[in-house]
Amino acid sequence: MKLNLWRADGERPWLVGHRGACAVAPENTMASFQRAWEEGADVVELDVRRSADGHVVVIHDATVDRTTDGHGPVAELTLQELKRLDAGRWFDPAFVGESIPTLAEVLAWARGRIGLLLELKYDHGAFDSELAPAVAALLRRHGVVEQTACISYSARGLLQIKESLPGLPTGPIVRGGRLAHWLARLSHRIPGLTRLPALRRLLLHPLTFVQAMGGDFVAPSTAMLTPLLVRASHAAGFPVSPGGRRWDYPAAIAMGVDTISSNDPGAVRRAYLTE
């Protein structure tokens, strides 16, 4: 299969399972990814970082404390140590025994089955120069480059993976401040404000940032999502794939975004993506 982030004319947006289906299964585990696929997700989003011995593992946080029964930084634990941890018990006793997956395990499962949206994770104040090359090598080895896209807050990380895989779609995530979020909300109530040059530049920052970074799609937070941004991004040739904790699905769909994301993709598909 080949990943296409563009929403087809007249069609519903693609559905992304955030960390799998993390509202109904422990995030970033094989159980969560399987549940997302079974519930109709078109793409699964997952977070990757490296272990102490250089293996690419799937976990969001810099430490294992929140999502396992262990303690300590991921970067200071070997793969063997990480694999001993239980990554399911904290969520529900039904998931006892779920482990932190390696990226290789996820890729083997996903090949030909579902799209992949990988977020390259870097610790604050540190840059792992080996993460992106290791991810690129795994994508090639498992034959899933064409069904994968990457996002990250690190433009440097995305530039690195582009060097290894020039055709891989990338989307730099923009950090929007409170003022940007407030002005985006205000523009929904008073659309005429978008004609003001200074406000327009601020609202279009996610697009201009992607253009400056050589990205392939716009990945704004939902707090910065506006009809202006979607229209301008599409006119410039960029699909829009938002992320965020708070979603107004009817509004996002009406704006024409190309993907929507959910912690419970099955519920969102049933509520908003079926006729």
N, C-alpha and C positions, 0 to 999 in steps of 0.2 A: 504494500500500500504506500501511497505518497501523501504526506501531510499538506493540506491546502488550508491556510488560515483565512482565505477570502470567503465571505458569505456570498453564496450565489444569488443572483437577482431573483427577487420574489420568494426566497427561501428563508427559513429560520436560521439564526446564528448557530455555529458549532458550539457544543457543550463540553466544557472542561471540568473534570473532576479534580477539585483542589486537594492536593495531597492524597489523591484517590477519592474515597468517599468518607472523609474524616469525621463527618457527623454521625456515621453509623458503624464505623470500624476504626481501629487505631491508625492514626495518620502515618503515611509513608511506609506502610507494610504491604506485603503481598496480598493479605486479606483485603486491605483497603482498595488496592488497585483492581483486584478481581471483582470486588463489589461494584466499583465504579463502572467497569466494563459491562457487567451483567445488568446494571441499571440504565444503560444507554448512553454513557459518556462517549464522546467522539475522541477525546484527548484526555490523558491523565497528566497532571502537573506534579512534579516531584522535586525535592531539594537534594543536592549532592555536595559532598565535601570529602576530604581524604582522611584516612586513619593514620596512626603513627607510623605504620609500615607501608604506607603509600597506596592502599586500596581505596577505590572510590565507593563510598557507602551512601545510603539514602537516609538522610535525617535532616531535619530543619535546624535545630538549635546547635549552638557551638558546644554545648554539653549534653550528656545523656540523661541528666537529672529529671527533666520534666516528662519524658516519654518512655522511660525504662525503669527498671528496678536498680539501676546502677548509679554511679556518681563519677563526675570528672569530665574534662574536655575530650571531645571526640578525637582531636588531633594528638592526644597523648595516650590513646588506647590503641592496641593492635587489633587487627581484624578478629583474631581468635578471642580476645577479651570482649570485643563488641558482640560477637556472636553468642557469647555465654549469657548475655543480658536478655531479660524478658521484656519485649516491647509491646505486649498486648494486655497484660494483667491490669495495668493502671487504668485502662479504658473500660474493661468489662471482663469478668471471669471467663466468659465464653471464648476469649481470645488469648488465654494463657498459652505460652509457648511460641507466640509470634516473635520473630527475631528481626533485628535491623537487617534489611536486605542489602546486598551489594548491588551496584548499578548493573553489573554483568547479569545477575539473576533477573532483574527487572527487564533488561533488554531481551534476554532469551524468552521470557514470557510474552513480551509485547510484540515481537517481530511478526509482521503481517497481520496483527490483531487490532492495534489501536495507536492513535497518534500520541506523541510524547512531547511534553513541554518541560524542559529541564531548567531549573534555576541553579546557577552556579553560586554557591555560598562561600563567603569569605568572612573571617573574623574581623571585628573592628580593629583598625590599626595594623592589620597584617594582611599580606597578600601571598597566597600560595601559588607560586609560579608554575607548579607542576599539575595543578588541578585541571585546567582546560586541556592541556596536551593529553593527559590521561583519559579524560572524557572523550576526546576526539578519537583516540586510539580504540577505545571500547566501542564507540559507535560504528567505526569502520569494521572492526572484527566481527561484530554481530550483524552487520548488513542492515542497519536501521537508520542510516544517515537521512534518507529521504523521508522518513516518517517522524523526524525530530526537529524541534526548534528550541532555541535557548533564550533565556532571559537572565538578567542579573542587575543588581545595583552597581556592579563594577564594570564600567566601560572598558577598563583594561583587560578584564577577564574575557569579555566578549570579543575584543579585538584579537586576543590570543587565539581563541577557538576559530575565529575567522581565518587566521593565518593557516591553520591546519586544515580547515574544511571551508573553503571560500563560498560554497553554495549553501551552507547551513543558514537558515533564517535566524536572525538575532533581533532581540528587542530590549534595548536599555530601559530599565525601570527608572522613572523620574521621581525624585523625592519632592513632593509638594508641601509647602509650608501652610500654616494656618490661614495666612492672608490669601493664598492662591485658592485654597478650598472654599473660603468664605466668598470670594469673588465669583467662583464658579457657581456656587449656590445662588448668589444674587443674580447672575446672568440668566438663570432659569426663570426667575420671577420677572426680570426686566430685560427681555432679549435685546432691546435697542442699545443697551450699554455696550454690546459687543462691537458697535461701530466706533467706539472710542479707541484710538490707536494704542495707547498704553495698556488698556485692559485687554485688547485683542492680542497684543504681543504676549502678555502673561498667560492668557488662556490657551494660546497656541504653543507654549513652551515645550510640552511633551513632543510635538511634531518637529519643531526646529532642533531639539536636542537629538532626536533620532537621526535627522538628516545630517547634523554635524558629526555624529558618531559613526556614520556609515551603517546604521541599522536597517532592518528590512520590514519591521512592523512597529506600530506605536503601542506601548504598553503602559497606559496611564493608570493611576489609581482611580477607582470609581468616584472618589471625591473631586477629581479634576475633569471628569467626563462631561462634555457639553456637546450639543448639536453642532456648534461651530467647529470644534476639534474633529469630530467625525467627518463632517463634510470636507474640511480642508485636508485632512489626512487622505481621504479617498481621492480627492482631486489631485493630490501629489503622488498618488500611486502606492499608498501604504495602507494595509489592513489595520484595524484597530482591535486589540486584544486586551481589554482591561482586567485589572485584578483589584481585590479589596475585600474587606470584611463586610461592608454594608452595600447591599444591592437593592436597587429598584428595578426589578427585571422588566416590567412592562415599559418603563421609560427607556432603559438601555436598548431594548429590542426595537422600540419605535425610533430611536436615534440612528439605528442602522449599524450598530457594532457588529463585528464579524465573529466574535466569540463571547460567550458569557461563562462565568465560572461559579461553581457551587461546592460547598462541603457535602451536600446531599444531592448529587446529580439526578438521581431517580425522581425525587420529589419535584425538582425544577422542571425536568422533562415532562412529567405528568401535568404540572400546573400551567406551563407556558409554551411548551414546544410540541404539543399534540393538537391536532385540529378537532 
